[in-house]
Amino acid sequence: MMALPQLNTATKYELKMPSTGETIEYRPYLVKEEKILMIAMESQDQKQIIRATRDVIQSCTFDKINIMNYPMFDLEYVFLKLRTKSVGETSKLKFACEKCQTPNDYNINLDELEPIGKTVENTIPLTDTIGVTMKYPTVKDMNDSTSEAEIDLIFDILVSSIESIYDAENVYPASENTKAELNQFIENLNQKQFNKLQEWFEAMPKLKKTVEFTCTKSDCGHENSFDIEGIQSFFG
């Protein structure tokens, strides 16, 4: 029996990982991979969505990277580039007018999106002699959290973001301490000190865009302006 012809010889593209600047080769995803993504999206299970996205990225980058070891904004950016080359650069969305709630069509050029974040120092002094050095939490860190309450999730992410703790005499690597010990360290902070860690986390790069449009309803015409962020916000 003759073998069927093979379609879709992979076209290779390159991108730079936002967190490291390293150049990664990738190819568009295929129908079989889009099916995996669609099933995961329909489940609305965050962990399943991340697993499916991880598997597709792994295949489309020729098994050269483990995206679980990168920050979440890297995963979002790589997936955005895959989607752009696989489906198209434009995503057609609908947004409700802030004033009258009428749905309005809005087109986003996905190829123009880049992770946006403030440049902040990763060493955070908490007192005159004690402070912490932070690192971006990885996709694995965020996916491994089993906490459902928002405050517990914040604690989990902050704990996984601590690279080391220092005082006037020593540096204490987080890897040499238990999660319970790191949790206790955070719990013993005062509110001002805790806010410093939160501010660092909130400044972390993320996919973000300011959406601006005039409501199309004839008797409204309200000028809308608001921010959207996160990978799921950019797909209809």
SELUMTI-89174 format. One line per field, with one value per residue: residue in three letters; chain; x, y, z of N, C-alpha, C, O in turn; residue number from 0. Coordinates in steps of 0.1 Angstrom, whole numbers, padded with zeros to 4 digits. Layout:
<atoms>
type = ALA  ...
mol = A  ...
n_x = X  ...
n_y = Y  ...
n_z = Z  ...
ca_x = X  ...
ca_y = Y  ...
ca_z = Z  ...
c_x = X  ...
c_y = Y  ...
c_z = Z  ...
o_x = X  ...
o_y = Y  ...
o_z = Z  ...
seq = NUM  ...
</atoms>
This chain:
<atoms>
type = MET  MET  ALA  LEU  PRO  GLN  LEU  ASN  THR  ALA  THR  LYS  TYR  GLU  LEU  LYS  MET  PRO  SER  THR  GLY  GLU  THR  ILE  GLU  TYR  ARG  PRO  TYR  LEU  VAL  LYS  GLU  GLU  LYS  ILE  LEU  MET  ILE  ALA  MET  GLU  SER  GLN  ASP  GLN  LYS  GLN  ILE  ILE  ARG  ALA  THR  ARG  ASP  VAL  ILE  GLN  SER  CYS  THR  PHE  ASP  LYS  ILE  ASN  ILE  MET  ASN  TYR  PRO  MET  PHE  ASP  LEU  GLU  TYR  VAL  PHE  LEU  LYS  LEU  ARG  THR  LYS  SER  VAL  GLY  GLU  THR  SER  LYS  LEU  LYS  PHE  ALA  CYS  GLU  LYS  CYS  GLN  THR  PRO  ASN  ASP  TYR  ASN  ILE  ASN  LEU  ASP  GLU  LEU  GLU  PRO  ILE  GLY  LYS  THR  VAL  GLU  ASN  THR  ILE  PRO  LEU  THR  ASP  THR  ILE  GLY  VAL  THR  MET  LYS  TYR  PRO  THR  VAL  LYS  ASP  MET  ASN  ASP  SER  THR  SER  GLU  ALA  GLU  ILE  ASP  LEU  ILE  PHE  ASP  ILE  LEU  VAL  SER  SER  ILE  GLU  SER  ILE  TYR  ASP  ALA  GLU  ASN  VAL  TYR  PRO  ALA  SER  GLU  ASN  THR  LYS  ALA  GLU  LEU  ASN  GLN  PHE  ILE  GLU  ASN  LEU  ASN  GLN  LYS  GLN  PHE  ASN  LYS  LEU  GLN  GLU  TRP  PHE  GLU  ALA  MET  PRO  LYS  LEU  LYS  LYS  THR  VAL  GLU  PHE  THR  CYS  THR  LYS  SER  ASP  CYS  GLY  HIS  GLU  ASN  SER  PHE  ASP  ILE  GLU  GLY  ILE  GLN  SER  PHE  PHE  GLY
mol = A  A  A  A  A  A  A  A  A  A  A  A  A  A  A  A  A  A  A  A  A  A  A  A  A  A  A  A  A  A  A  A  A  A  A  A  A  A  A  A  A  A  A  A  A  A  A  A  A  A  A  A  A  A  A  A  A  A  A  A  A  A  A  A  A  A  A  A  A  A  A  A  A  A  A  A  A  A  A  A  A  A  A  A  A  A  A  A  A  A  A  A  A  A  A  A  A  A  A  A  A  A  A  A  A  A  A  A  A  A  A  A  A  A  A  A  A  A  A  A  A  A  A  A  A  A  A  A  A  A  A  A  A  A  A  A  A  A  A  A  A  A  A  A  A  A  A  A  A  A  A  A  A  A  A  A  A  A  A  A  A  A  A  A  A  A  A  A  A  A  A  A  A  A  A  A  A  A  A  A  A  A  A  A  A  A  A  A  A  A  A  A  A  A  A  A  A  A  A  A  A  A  A  A  A  A  A  A  A  A  A  A  A  A  A  A  A  A  A  A  A  A  A  A  A  A  A  A  A  A  A  A  A  A  A  A
n_x = 0009  0005  0021  0005  0008  0028  0019  0024  0053  0075  0076  0101  0104  0118  0121  0126  0131  0114  0123  0149  0162  0172  0174  0148  0138  0108  0077  0046  0015  -0003  -0034  -0040  -0028  -0041  -0065  -0060  -0056  -0082  -0098  -0088  -0093  -0121  -0126  -0122  -0105  -0078  -0053  -0053  -0054  -0029  -0012  -0019  -0011  0016  0024  0019  0036  0060  0061  0061  0084  0103  0111  0131  0130  0119  0091  0079  0098  0102  0092  0057  0049  0066  0056  0031  0038  0052  0032  0015  0029  0030  0003  -0002  0014  0001  -0027  -0033  -0026  -0045  -0069  -0103  -0124  -0150  -0163  -0180  -0197  -0188  -0207  -0234  -0234  -0236  -0225  -0194  -0174  -0140  -0107  -0076  -0042  -0022  0005  0017  0018  0036  0052  0046  0061  0073  0106  0122  0141  0154  0163  0151  0150  0140  0144  0169  0190  0181  0168  0153  0160  0145  0130  0116  0085  0081  0063  0058  0059  0037  0017  0018  0007  -0017  -0036  -0067  -0080  -0076  -0056  -0040  -0030  -0015  0005  0017  0028  0045  0063  0075  0088  0110  0144  0166  0173  0187  0209  0228  0251  0250  0239  0209  0200  0169  0165  0176  0159  0128  0095  0076  0092  0098  0073  0067  0085  0075  0049  0056  0063  0056  0028  0037  0062  0053  0038  0058  0068  0045  0042  0065  0059  0035  0046  0057  0065  0038  0014  -0003  -0028  -0040  -0073  -0092  -0121  -0149  -0183  -0205  -0233  -0260  -0272  -0255  -0224  -0202  -0169  -0147  -0122  -0099  -0079  -0067  -0055  -0034  -0033  -0057  -0074  -0070  -0081  -0109
n_y = -0012  0022  0049  0078  0112  0135  0164  0199  0206  0218  0252  0273  0297  0325  0337  0360  0352  0369  0371  0363  0369  0350  0333  0315  0289  0282  0266  0269  0258  0227  0212  0190  0198  0222  0211  0199  0222  0234  0216  0217  0244  0244  0230  0248  0245  0256  0244  0223  0238  0250  0228  0218  0239  0240  0215  0219  0241  0228  0209  0226  0240  0223  0206  0219  0237  0238  0250  0253  0260  0287  0322  0331  0351  0346  0322  0331  0349  0333  0315  0333  0341  0317  0313  0335  0329  0306  0309  0336  0372  0389  0393  0390  0407  0413  0439  0452  0483  0506  0523  0519  0492  0480  0456  0459  0456  0448  0449  0434  0436  0410  0406  0429  0429  0430  0418  0439  0458  0473  0485  0472  0470  0439  0433  0438  0459  0454  0462  0482  0464  0439  0421  0410  0390  0388  0367  0360  0341  0308  0292  0266  0270  0286  0269  0248  0255  0248  0262  0278  0300  0335  0350  0330  0320  0342  0342  0318  0322  0344  0332  0313  0331  0341  0344  0346  0355  0381  0393  0415  0400  0376  0356  0339  0313  0306  0281  0265  0264  0255  0254  0260  0275  0297  0307  0314  0335  0354  0358  0371  0396  0432  0453  0473  0463  0439  0449  0459  0436  0428  0449  0446  0421  0428  0445  0429  0418  0416  0405  0431  0455  0487  0493  0512  0527  0541  0539  0522  0524  0544  0564  0567  0567  0567  0573  0548  0534  0512  0488  0456  0423  0394  0362  0350  0371  0381  0366  0357
n_z = 0000  -0008  0008  0023  0011  0029  0047  0054  0059  0083  0088  0100  0126  0144  0178  0206  0239  0264  0291  0292  0268  0251  0219  0203  0183  0165  0153  0135  0152  0146  0134  0150  0174  0179  0185  0210  0225  0223  0236  0262  0268  0268  0291  0311  0332  0350  0354  0336  0313  0313  0312  0287  0270  0277  0266  0238  0232  0238  0218  0195  0197  0192  0213  0226  0248  0282  0291  0315  0333  0330  0334  0338  0320  0298  0289  0280  0260  0241  0234  0222  0200  0186  0181  0164  0141  0134  0131  0126  0125  0136  0161  0166  0188  0212  0231  0259  0261  0285  0295  0283  0279  0254  0230  0214  0184  0182  0169  0174  0169  0172  0168  0176  0203  0233  0263  0291  0317  0347  0353  0379  0409  0420  0445  0477  0503  0537  0563  0579  0579  0570  0542  0511  0481  0450  0425  0393  0395  0383  0356  0366  0393  0398  0388  0405  0429  0453  0465  0471  0481  0477  0491  0502  0478  0469  0489  0484  0459  0464  0482  0465  0449  0462  0462  0479  0513  0532  0558  0579  0580  0567  0538  0530  0511  0495  0487  0506  0527  0542  0528  0548  0566  0550  0546  0572  0576  0558  0570  0593  0586  0587  0576  0558  0549  0537  0517  0500  0488  0474  0457  0441  0428  0414  0395  0377  0344  0320  0295  0282  0273  0264  0257  0235  0224  0205  0214  0193  0193  0184  0200  0221  0220  0237  0249  0254  0275  0287  0304  0294  0302  0304  0288  0279  0275  0250  0230  0210
ca_x = 0000  0013  0019  -0001  0017  0029  0016  0029  0067  0075  0083  0107  0105  0125  0116  0135  0124  0114  0130  0164  0168  0177  0166  0142  0131  0094  0069  0031  0009  -0011  -0048  -0040  -0024  -0052  -0076  -0056  -0059  -0096  -0104  -0084  -0101  -0135  -0126  -0121  -0096  -0065  -0041  -0054  -0050  -0015  -0006  -0021  -0003  0030  0026  0019  0048  0071  0062  0063  0098  0112  0116  0144  0129  0109  0084  0075  0109  0102  0081  0044  0048  0073  0046  0020  0044  0055  0019  0009  0036  0025  -0011  -0001  0018  -0008  -0041  -0034  -0022  -0056  -0080  -0116  -0130  -0162  -0162  -0193  -0195  -0189  -0219  -0247  -0233  -0237  -0213  -0187  -0164  -0127  -0097  -0063  -0031  -0015  0019  0022  0018  0048  0050  0048  0063  0082  0119  0123  0152  0150  0167  0142  0154  0129  0148  0182  0199  0174  0160  0152  0163  0134  0131  0102  0080  0080  0050  0056  0056  0023  0008  0019  0000  -0030  -0044  -0079  -0082  -0066  -0045  -0031  -0023  -0005  0016  0024  0036  0056  0073  0083  0096  0121  0156  0174  0171  0200  0210  0241  0263  0248  0228  0203  0193  0156  0165  0181  0149  0116  0084  0071  0101  0097  0059  0067  0092  0065  0039  0062  0064  0045  0021  0045  0071  0046  0034  0069  0069  0034  0045  0074  0052  0026  0053  0063  0059  0026  0007  -0013  -0030  -0051  -0084  -0099  -0131  -0162  -0194  -0212  -0247  -0262  -0276  -0245  -0211  -0193  -0155  -0143  -0108  -0096  -0068  -0069  -0042  -0035  -0034  -0070  -0081  -0068  -0087  -0124
ca_y = 0000  0034  0059  0091  0123  0143  0178  0208  0207  0229  0265  0277  0312  0328  0347  0362  0350  0382  0371  0360  0374  0339  0331  0302  0285  0276  0264  0270  0246  0220  0210  0181  0206  0231  0203  0198  0235  0236  0207  0223  0257  0241  0225  0259  0241  0264  0235  0216  0247  0252  0216  0217  0250  0235  0204  0224  0248  0219  0203  0236  0245  0211  0200  0226  0244  0234  0263  0253  0266  0301  0329  0330  0360  0340  0312  0338  0355  0322  0310  0344  0340  0305  0316  0345  0322  0294  0313  0349  0382  0397  0386  0398  0406  0421  0445  0459  0497  0509  0531  0513  0477  0474  0449  0466  0448  0454  0441  0435  0430  0403  0407  0441  0428  0426  0419  0453  0458  0483  0480  0473  0463  0426  0433  0447  0461  0454  0470  0487  0453  0427  0422  0398  0391  0382  0361  0358  0328  0301  0286  0255  0275  0291  0258  0238  0260  0241  0271  0283  0314  0344  0354  0319  0319  0353  0338  0307  0328  0352  0323  0308  0342  0345  0337  0345  0364  0385  0403  0422  0391  0364  0354  0326  0309  0301  0266  0258  0265  0248  0263  0265  0285  0309  0312  0321  0347  0364  0361  0380  0410  0441  0456  0481  0454  0430  0457  0460  0424  0428  0459  0440  0411  0435  0452  0419  0420  0408  0409  0441  0465  0497  0492  0524  0527  0548  0530  0523  0527  0558  0574  0566  0573  0569  0570  0538  0532  0503  0478  0441  0417  0379  0356  0347  0383  0385  0357  0357
ca_z = 0000  -0009  0019  0019  0011  0041  0046  0065  0063  0093  0085  0112  0129  0156  0187  0217  0252  0271  0304  0291  0256  0242  0207  0203  0171  0167  0141  0138  0157  0136  0138  0161  0185  0182  0192  0224  0232  0224  0247  0275  0270  0271  0305  0320  0343  0348  0354  0323  0302  0314  0307  0272  0265  0278  0256  0225  0231  0238  0204  0185  0199  0189  0225  0230  0260  0291  0294  0329  0341  0326  0340  0331  0308  0287  0283  0273  0248  0232  0229  0214  0187  0180  0176  0153  0129  0131  0128  0120  0134  0141  0169  0167  0201  0215  0244  0262  0264  0299  0298  0279  0278  0241  0225  0203  0178  0183  0164  0180  0161  0182  0165  0182  0217  0240  0278  0297  0331  0352  0357  0394  0416  0426  0459  0484  0517  0545  0574  0576  0577  0565  0530  0502  0467  0444  0412  0388  0397  0370  0353  0375  0407  0398  0386  0416  0441  0455  0473  0464  0486  0470  0500  0502  0465  0469  0498  0477  0448  0470  0487  0453  0442  0470  0458  0491  0524  0537  0569  0578  0581  0558  0528  0532  0499  0498  0484  0517  0537  0538  0525  0561  0571  0542  0549  0585  0574  0552  0580  0604  0580  0589  0564  0549  0543  0528  0505  0491  0480  0465  0446  0432  0420  0405  0385  0368  0330  0316  0283  0286  0263  0267  0247  0234  0212  0207  0213  0180  0195  0179  0211  0231  0215  0249  0247  0263  0277  0298  0302  0294  0304  0304  0274  0275  0272  0237  0220  0211
c_x = 0009  0010  0013  0010  0017  0028  0024  0044  0069  0083  0088  0107  0114  0119  0126  0126  0125  0123  0145  0170  0173  0168  0161  0136  0117  0088  0054  0026  -0001  -0025  -0048  -0037  -0034  -0063  -0073  -0059  -0074  -0103  -0100  -0092  -0115  -0136  -0127  -0113  -0082  -0053  -0041  -0050  -0035  -0007  -0007  -0012  0012  0033  0028  0032  0060  0073  0066  0077  0108  0118  0129  0143  0118  0102  0080  0086  0111  0091  0068  0043  0056  0063  0036  0026  0047  0042  0013  0016  0032  0012  -0010  0004  0009  -0021  -0041  -0030  -0033  -0066  -0092  -0123  -0143  -0160  -0175  -0189  -0197  -0201  -0232  -0246  -0235  -0224  -0207  -0176  -0150  -0116  -0083  -0052  -0022  0000  0025  0024  0032  0045  0054  0050  0073  0096  0121  0135  0147  0155  0159  0146  0141  0131  0162  0192  0194  0167  0159  0156  0152  0138  0117  0098  0079  0066  0047  0053  0042  0013  0007  0011  -0014  -0040  -0056  -0082  -0071  -0054  -0035  -0023  -0012  0007  0024  0034  0048  0067  0082  0091  0108  0133  0165  0169  0185  0198  0224  0253  0262  0238  0223  0195  0180  0156  0170  0171  0136  0105  0077  0079  0100  0083  0060  0074  0083  0054  0043  0065  0053  0039  0029  0055  0065  0042  0045  0071  0057  0036  0055  0067  0042  0033  0059  0057  0047  0021  -0004  -0015  -0042  -0061  -0091  -0108  -0143  -0173  -0202  -0227  -0250  -0265  -0266  -0232  -0201  -0179  -0150  -0128  -0105  -0085  -0073  -0056  -0044  -0038  -0048  -0079  -0080  -0073  -0102  -0129
c_y = 0013  0043  0072  0101  0130  0158  0186  0206  0219  0241  0270  0292  0313  0338  0349  0360  0363  0382  0370  0366  0363  0337  0317  0300  0279  0274  0267  0257  0240  0218  0201  0188  0216  0224  0201  0211  0237  0228  0213  0236  0254  0236  0236  0256  0247  0254  0227  0225  0249  0240  0215  0227  0246  0225  0209  0232  0239  0213  0214  0243  0234  0206  0207  0233  0237  0247  0264  0259  0281  0308  0328  0339  0355  0330  0320  0344  0344  0317  0321  0343  0328  0307  0325  0338  0311  0298  0327  0360  0390  0388  0396  0396  0415  0426  0453  0474  0499  0516  0524  0498  0471  0468  0457  0457  0456  0444  0444  0429  0424  0404  0419  0440  0423  0427  0433  0451  0469  0477  0483  0465  0450  0424  0443  0447  0462  0462  0475  0476  0440  0430  0409  0401  0382  0376  0359  0343  0321  0296  0274  0259  0279  0279  0248  0243  0253  0250  0277  0297  0323  0348  0343  0317  0330  0348  0327  0313  0336  0343  0317  0318  0346  0337  0336  0356  0368  0393  0409  0413  0380  0365  0340  0322  0303  0286  0258  0259  0259  0258  0268  0276  0298  0315  0320  0334  0358  0368  0371  0394  0419  0445  0463  0472  0444  0437  0459  0448  0423  0437  0453  0430  0418  0442  0442  0420  0411  0413  0419  0451  0474  0497  0506  0524  0536  0539  0533  0526  0542  0568  0573  0573  0575  0565  0560  0537  0524  0494  0464  0435  0402  0374  0354  0359  0387  0376  0357  0343
c_z = 0000  0003  0014  0020  0025  0039  0056  0069  0071  0088  0099  0114  0141  0165  0199  0230  0260  0284  0303  0278  0246  0230  0206  0189  0174  0153  0145  0144  0146  0142  0150  0174  0189  0189  0206  0231  0234  0235  0261  0278  0274  0286  0315  0333  0341  0346  0341  0312  0301  0308  0292  0265  0265  0267  0242  0223  0230  0224  0194  0186  0198  0201  0230  0243  0269  0296  0308  0338  0338  0333  0332  0319  0296  0280  0275  0260  0237  0226  0219  0200  0179  0173  0164  0140  0125  0126  0121  0130  0141  0149  0170  0180  0202  0229  0247  0266  0279  0304  0295  0278  0265  0236  0213  0197  0180  0178  0170  0171  0171  0180  0172  0197  0223  0255  0283  0312  0334  0355  0372  0399  0422  0440  0467  0499  0526  0558  0570  0574  0571  0552  0522  0488  0460  0430  0407  0390  0384  0368  0363  0389  0408  0396  0397  0429  0441  0463  0465  0468  0481  0478  0501  0489  0464  0478  0490  0466  0453  0475  0476  0446  0450  0466  0470  0500  0529  0550  0568  0577  0570  0548  0529  0520  0503  0496  0496  0529  0532  0535  0538  0567  0563  0544  0562  0584  0568  0562  0591  0599  0585  0576  0554  0542  0534  0516  0495  0482  0470  0453  0436  0423  0410  0394  0375  0355  0328  0303  0287  0275  0267  0255  0247  0222  0216  0205  0200  0181  0192  0190  0223  0228  0227  0245  0258  0263  0289  0294  0302  0296  0306  0291  0270  0271  0257  0226  0222  0212
o_x = 0019  -0001  0016  0019  0006  0034  0030  0046  0066  0094  0080  0110  0117  0112  0135  0116  0136  0129  0152  0182  0178  0156  0169  0129  0116  0092  0051  0031  -0006  -0028  -0056  -0042  -0037  -0070  -0082  -0064  -0078  -0111  -0109  -0096  -0121  -0147  -0132  -0114  -0075  -0045  -0031  -0043  -0029  0002  0003  -0005  0019  0043  0036  0038  0069  0084  0075  0081  0119  0130  0137  0153  0109  0107  0078  0083  0120  0081  0069  0037  0053  0062  0033  0019  0044  0041  0007  0009  0031  0010  -0018  -0002  0009  -0027  -0049  -0031  -0031  -0069  -0090  -0127  -0145  -0157  -0180  -0179  -0206  -0206  -0240  -0257  -0236  -0214  -0214  -0168  -0150  -0116  -0080  -0054  -0014  0008  0038  0029  0038  0037  0065  0043  0080  0097  0122  0138  0137  0151  0159  0145  0131  0122  0166  0202  0202  0160  0164  0155  0151  0147  0108  0105  0075  0057  0036  0044  0035  0002  -0002  0008  -0021  -0051  -0054  -0086  -0060  -0043  -0023  -0011  -0001  0019  0036  0045  0059  0079  0094  0100  0116  0133  0172  0163  0193  0188  0231  0264  0272  0229  0230  0184  0179  0149  0168  0174  0134  0106  0073  0073  0099  0082  0054  0071  0082  0051  0035  0070  0042  0044  0028  0058  0070  0043  0043  0074  0060  0033  0053  0070  0042  0027  0065  0045  0046  0023  -0013  -0006  -0051  -0057  -0096  -0104  -0146  -0174  -0204  -0234  -0244  -0261  -0270  -0230  -0192  -0177  -0149  -0121  -0109  -0083  -0082  -0046  -0055  -0046  -0051  -0089  -0088  -0070  -0108  -0141
o_y = 0013  0045  0076  0101  0131  0163  0180  0204  0230  0239  0271  0299  0303  0347  0340  0367  0368  0392  0374  0367  0366  0340  0307  0309  0272  0280  0266  0246  0248  0221  0203  0185  0219  0230  0202  0210  0242  0233  0213  0238  0261  0237  0234  0262  0244  0257  0225  0221  0250  0241  0211  0224  0248  0225  0205  0231  0242  0212  0211  0250  0235  0201  0200  0236  0230  0253  0275  0263  0288  0302  0325  0336  0359  0329  0316  0344  0347  0315  0317  0345  0328  0303  0323  0341  0307  0292  0328  0357  0396  0377  0407  0385  0423  0419  0460  0476  0493  0514  0523  0491  0459  0474  0461  0451  0468  0433  0456  0417  0430  0402  0420  0449  0414  0434  0439  0445  0475  0465  0494  0455  0450  0415  0455  0438  0469  0468  0474  0478  0431  0440  0399  0412  0371  0381  0357  0334  0327  0297  0272  0254  0276  0280  0241  0234  0252  0246  0280  0306  0320  0348  0345  0314  0327  0350  0328  0309  0336  0346  0316  0315  0354  0325  0325  0366  0359  0400  0408  0417  0375  0374  0331  0327  0295  0279  0246  0254  0257  0270  0280  0286  0309  0328  0331  0344  0369  0380  0377  0402  0415  0441  0461  0473  0441  0431  0459  0449  0419  0434  0456  0430  0413  0444  0446  0423  0400  0425  0415  0454  0470  0500  0510  0520  0538  0532  0544  0529  0550  0580  0578  0584  0583  0555  0564  0538  0528  0492  0461  0440  0397  0380  0356  0358  0395  0378  0356  0341
o_z = 0007  0007  0003  0027  0031  0030  0066  0081  0067  0084  0109  0104  0148  0160  0201  0232  0262  0286  0311  0278  0236  0231  0208  0184  0183  0143  0157  0141  0138  0153  0159  0185  0201  0197  0215  0243  0244  0242  0270  0289  0283  0292  0326  0343  0331  0338  0335  0302  0291  0301  0286  0255  0256  0261  0234  0212  0222  0219  0185  0177  0202  0201  0237  0249  0264  0306  0313  0349  0343  0338  0320  0309  0285  0268  0264  0250  0226  0213  0209  0190  0167  0162  0154  0130  0113  0117  0112  0142  0151  0145  0174  0183  0193  0239  0238  0273  0285  0315  0304  0276  0263  0238  0204  0205  0179  0182  0172  0167  0179  0190  0173  0204  0217  0260  0279  0319  0326  0358  0376  0393  0430  0447  0464  0506  0522  0564  0559  0567  0567  0551  0527  0483  0464  0424  0414  0388  0374  0378  0368  0395  0418  0402  0399  0437  0432  0466  0453  0461  0479  0473  0501  0489  0459  0473  0491  0465  0448  0474  0477  0438  0445  0467  0472  0497  0531  0552  0558  0573  0566  0548  0530  0518  0512  0503  0496  0540  0520  0538  0538  0572  0569  0545  0563  0591  0573  0563  0597  0606  0588  0565  0541  0530  0523  0505  0483  0471  0459  0442  0424  0410  0399  0383  0365  0353  0333  0299  0294  0267  0274  0243  0257  0211  0227  0195  0197  0171  0198  0189  0233  0232  0225  0238  0269  0253  0300  0283  0310  0290  0309  0283  0258  0264  0252  0214  0233  0213
seq = 0  1  2  3  4  5  6  7  8  9  10  11  12  13  14  15  16  17  18  19  20  21  22  23  24  25  26  27  28  29  30  31  32  33  34  35  36  37  38  39  40  41  42  43  44  45  46  47  48  49  50  51  52  53  54  55  56  57  58  59  60  61  62  63  64  65  66  67  68  69  70  71  72  73  74  75  76  77  78  79  80  81  82  83  84  85  86  87  88  89  90  91  92  93  94  95  96  97  98  99  100  101  102  103  104  105  106  107  108  109  110  111  112  113  114  115  116  117  118  119  120  121  122  123  124  125  126  127  128  129  130  131  132  133  134  135  136  137  138  139  140  141  142  143  144  145  146  147  148  149  150  151  152  153  154  155  156  157  158  159  160  161  162  163  164  165  166  167  168  169  170  171  172  173  174  175  176  177  178  179  180  181  182  183  184  185  186  187  188  189  190  191  192  193  194  195  196  197  198  199  200  201  202  203  204  205  206  207  208  209  210  211  212  213  214  215  216  217  218  219  220  221  222  223  224  225  226  227  228  229  230  231  232  233  234  235
</atoms>
